[in-house]
Amino acid sequence: MSDGVFSDEPTRLADTIVRIFADQVGSFTPVTGPGRNRVELVAGADAQDDCAVFRFSGDHELVVGSDYVRGPKFRLYEMGHLDEYDLGHYLVAANVSDIAAMGAKPIGLLSVVRYPPEMTDLVFTRVMEGIRDACALFGCPNVGGDIGGAERLILTASAFGVCPAGGSLLRSGAKPGDVVCLTAPTGLAGAAMAYLRAGVPDASIDQDHLKTALTNWKRPVARVGEGLVLSGSGVVTSCQDTSDGLKATLESIARASGIGIEVHEEAVPVPAAVNAIASHLDLDPLVLVMGDSVDFELVFTAPAEVEESLAERLDFHRIGVVTEQEGVVLVRADGRRTGLPGKAWRHTPDETGDRRT
């Protein structure tokens, strides 16, 4: 495909969308469960109908979420560290992560890709290939949505998932005495952003750590398998992803559940890349680990007595405990009790998108 070709919307639909997302019905694996529970895809994006069609049998809970990506206003894209393929992949991961956090099985994604007049067919195809490949990775086909022109690249999507009736994981069920767990270390995305925005390069970081730190931006992973294990266990009391940062996630679970959380400093995992970048920038590593780092891990709570059995099915880090006294505190290695370091991400009226993306 030549990089200088500009097709209209119907041509891109017929030549790119249908080709990239071909034979969705044939490749869709029906979701089955106890009794008559079954979900099948009847019509997908390649059918070119107005909507995708799923057929449900039995009792399910439908889980739906939506997220938006800034497109060319994505800071690391503007800096040249991400390309259009990466943006497409990120869009899917951001949406499917919310489904994973609810303990649901993804069944489909609706993507909206609006592009500027100067976007060639080749670049448009790269966006859609990023979406396609991430959807394949997470088992969540892009069954439809919308494409068309706009003043700049705009990416948004809605993801759908299902779980057995009563199986959705919420933020509001944590109980005093529960353990607080994290699927994998956080802070890599935040460390990459902090390092690149500081504009103070270091040869050893560039060689040994930057690629690792950028992974959570270029190829973020939605923890679908982990979410299904947590939901299927029947013992998890709350769950949320860390898309707004670990600090914001812990505070959200505590607030929704009406409880407190003690986080133990020595139990919080800190990746080597985060330690290296924090040292270079003269920061407490926990500022990056706890702050607005978009790592798409899962935080969950469960009774202490089931921790060992869960560990037989899932890798995770126990980072704290749920308490009766409301509020979230960090218990330092020397016994001091402080607030959580780092800045939790918040939507504000004057938010420009500079800080995270």
Long-range contacts (C-beta under 8 A, 24 or more apart in sequence): 1-121, 1-122, 1-125, 2-121, 2-122, 3-120, 3-122, 3-123, 4-120, 5-120, 5-121, 5-122, 6-117, 6-119, 6-120, 6-121, 7-121, 9-147, 9-148, 9-149, 12-121, 12-124, 12-147, 13-48, 13-147, 15-121, 16-121, 16-124, 16-125, 16-128, 17-45, 17-46, 17-128, 17-147, 18-45, 18-46, 18-48, 20-125, 20-128, 20-129, 20-132, 21-45, 21-46, 21-132, 21-141, 21-142, 21-143, 22-46, 24-141, 24-143, 27-141, 28-141, 29-139, 31-105, 31-107, 31-162, 33-58, 33-60, 33-164, 34-164, 35-59, 37-164, 39-107, 39-162, 41-107, 41-108, 41-141, 41-143, 44-108, 44-141, 44-143, 44-144, 45-141, 45-142, 45-143, 45-144, 45-145, 51-144, 52-108, 52-110, 52-143, 52-144, 54-107, 54-108, 54-160, 56-162, 59-164, 59-165, 60-162, 60-163, 60-164, 60-165, 61-104, 61-162, 61-163, 61-164, 61-165, 61-166, 61-167, 61-168, 62-160, 62-161, 62-162, 63-99, 63-102, 63-104, 63-160, 63-161, 63-162, 63-163, 63-168, 64-158, 64-159, 64-160, 64-161, 65-95, 65-98, 65-99, 65-102, 65-158, 65-159, 66-95, 66-156, 66-157, 66-158, 66-159, 67-91, 67-94, 67-95, 67-98, 67-156, 67-157, 67-159, 68-155, 68-156, 69-94, 69-155, 69-156, 69-357, 70-155, 70-353, 70-357, 71-152, 71-153, 71-154, 71-155, 72-152, 72-153, 73-152, 73-353, 73-357, 74-357, 75-193, 75-197, 75-353, 75-354, 75-356, 75-357, 76-192, 76-193, 76-196, 76-214, 76-217, 76-357, 79-196, 81-192, 81-196, 81-214, 81-217, 81-218, 82-217, 82-218, 83-126, 84-123, 84-126, 84-127, 84-130, 84-153, 85-126, 85-127, 85-129, 85-130, 86-130, 86-217, 86-218, 86-219, 87-127, 87-130, 87-153, 87-155, 88-126, 88-127, 88-128, 88-129, 88-130, 88-131, 88-132, 88-134, 88-155, 89-130, 89-131, 89-133, 89-134, 89-218, 89-219, 89-220, 90-130, 90-134, 90-217, 90-218, 90-220, 91-130, 91-131, 91-134, 91-155, 91-156, 91-157, 92-130, 92-131, 92-134, 92-135, 92-138, 92-140, 92-142, 92-157, 92-159, 92-222, 93-134, 93-138, 93-220, 93-221, 93-222, 93-296, 94-157, 94-220, 94-243, 94-294, 94-296, 95-157, 95-158, 95-159, 96-134, 96-138, 96-140, 96-159, 96-222, 96-224, 97-220, 97-222, 97-223, 97-241, 97-243, 97-296, 98-159, 98-241, 98-243, 99-140, 99-159, 99-160, 99-161, 99-222, 99-224, 99-227, 100-222, 100-223, 100-224, 100-226, 100-227, 100-228, 100-241, 100-298, 101-169, 101-223, 101-227, 101-239, 101-240, 101-241, 101-298, 102-161, 102-163, 102-168, 102-169, 102-170, 102-227, 102-231, 102-239, 103-163, 103-167, 103-168, 103-169, 103-227, 103-228, 103-230, 103-231, 103-232, 103-236, 103-239, 104-161, 104-162, 104-163, 104-167, 104-168, 104-227, 104-228, 104-231, 105-139, 105-161, 105-162, 105-163, 105-224, 105-228, 106-138, 106-139, 106-140, 106-159, 106-160, 106-161, 106-224, 107-140, 107-141, 107-160, 107-161, 107-162, 108-140, 108-141, 108-142, 108-143, 108-144, 108-159, 108-160, 109-135, 109-140, 109-141, 109-142, 109-143, 109-145, 109-157, 109-158, 109-159, 109-160, 110-142, 110-143, 110-144, 110-145, 110-157, 110-158, 110-159, 110-160, 111-142, 111-145, 111-146, 111-155, 111-156, 111-157, 112-145, 112-146, 112-147, 112-154, 112-155, 112-156, 112-157, 113-145, 113-146, 113-147, 113-153, 113-154, 113-155, 114-146, 114-147, 114-148, 114-149, 114-150, 114-153, 114-154, 114-155, 115-147, 115-148, 115-149, 115-150, 115-153, 115-154, 116-149, 116-150, 116-151, 116-152, 116-153, 117-149, 119-153, 127-153, 127-155, 138-222, 138-224, 139-224, 140-224, 163-231, 167-231, 167-232, 168-231, 169-227, 169-230, 169-231, 169-236, 169-238, 169-239, 169-300, 170-238, 170-239, 170-256, 171-238, 171-239, 171-240, 171-252, 171-253, 171-256, 171-257, 172-238, 172-256, 172-257, 173-237, 173-238, 173-257, 173-301, 174-237, 174-238, 174-253, 174-254, 174-257, 174-259, 174-261, 174-301, 174-322, 175-237, 175-257, 175-259, 175-301, 175-303, 175-322, 176-259, 176-322, 176-323, 176-324, 177-303, 177-304, 177-321, 177-322, 178-237, 178-238, 178-301, 178-302, 178-303, 178-304, 178-321, 178-322, 179-301, 179-302, 179-303, 179-304, 179-307, 179-318, 179-320, 179-321, 179-322, 180-250, 180-261, 180-263, 180-299, 180-300, 180-301, 180-318, 180-319, 180-320, 180-321, 180-322, 181-299, 181-300, 181-301, 181-302, 181-307, 181-310, 181-316, 181-317, 181-318, 181-319, 182-242, 182-246, 182-268, 182-269, 182-297, 182-298, 182-299, 182-316, 182-317, 182-319, 183-223, 183-226, 183-297, 183-298, 183-299, 183-300, 183-314, 183-315, 183-316, 183-317, 184-223, 184-269, 184-295, 184-297, 184-315, 184-316, 184-317, 185-269, 185-270, 185-271, 185-274, 185-289, 185-295, 185-297, 185-317, 186-242, 186-245, 186-246, 186-289, 186-290, 186-293, 186-295, 186-297, 187-246, 187-270, 187-271, 187-274, 187-285, 187-288, 187-289, 187-290, 187-291, 187-293, 187-295, 188-212, 188-213, 188-215, 188-216, 188-271, 188-273, 188-274, 188-293, 188-295, 189-213, 189-216, 189-217, 189-220, 189-293, 189-294, 189-295, 190-245, 190-274, 190-288, 190-289, 190-291, 190-292, 190-293, 190-294, 190-295, 190-342, 191-271, 191-273, 191-274, 191-277, 191-278, 191-288, 191-293, 192-216, 192-217, 192-277, 193-217, 193-293, 193-356, 194-277, 194-281, 194-283, 194-288, 195-277, 195-280, 195-281, 198-281, 200-280, 200-281, 202-280, 204-276, 205-273, 205-276, 205-277, 205-280, 208-273, 208-276, 209-272, 209-273, 209-276, 209-277, 210-273, 212-271, 212-272, 212-273, 213-273, 213-274, 213-277, 216-293, 216-294, 216-295, 216-296, 217-294, 220-294, 220-295, 220-296, 221-296, 222-296, 223-296, 223-297, 223-298, 226-298, 226-314, 226-316, 227-298, 229-310, 229-313, 229-314, 230-298, 230-300, 230-310, 230-314, 233-302, 233-306, 233-309, 233-310, 233-313, 235-302, 235-303, 235-306, 235-309, 235-310, 236-300, 236-301, 236-302, 237-300, 237-301, 237-302, 237-303, 238-300, 238-301, 239-298, 239-299, 239-300, 239-301, 240-298, 240-299, 240-300, 241-296, 241-297, 241-298, 241-299, 242-293, 242-294, 242-295, 242-296, 242-297, 242-298, 242-299, 243-294, 243-295, 243-296, 244-292, 244-294, 244-344, 244-345, 245-290, 245-291, 245-292, 245-293, 245-294, 245-342, 245-343, 245-344, 245-345, 246-289, 246-290, 246-291, 246-293, 246-295, 246-297, 246-299, 246-342, 247-290, 247-291, 247-292, 247-328, 247-340, 247-341, 247-342, 247-343, 247-344, 248-292, 248-344, 248-345, 248-346, 249-299, 250-299, 250-320, 250-328, 250-340, 251-328, 251-340, 251-344, 253-299, 253-301, 254-326, 254-327, 254-328, 257-301, 257-322, 258-326, 259-322, 259-323, 259-324, 259-326, 260-322, 260-323, 260-324, 260-325, 260-326, 260-327, 260-328, 260-329, 261-320, 261-321, 261-322, 261-323, 261-327, 261-328, 261-329, 262-320, 262-321, 262-323, 262-329, 262-331, 263-319, 263-320, 263-328, 263-329, 263-330, 263-331, 263-340, 264-319, 264-320, 264-331, 265-330, 265-331, 265-332, 265-333, 266-333, 267-317, 267-318, 267-319, 267-320, 268-317, 268-319, 269-317, 269-319, 284-341, 286-330, 286-340, 286-341, 286-342, 287-341, 287-342, 288-342, 289-342, 290-340, 290-341, 290-342, 291-341, 291-342, 291-343, 291-344, 291-345, 292-342, 292-343, 292-344, 292-345, 292-355, 292-356, 294-356, 294-357
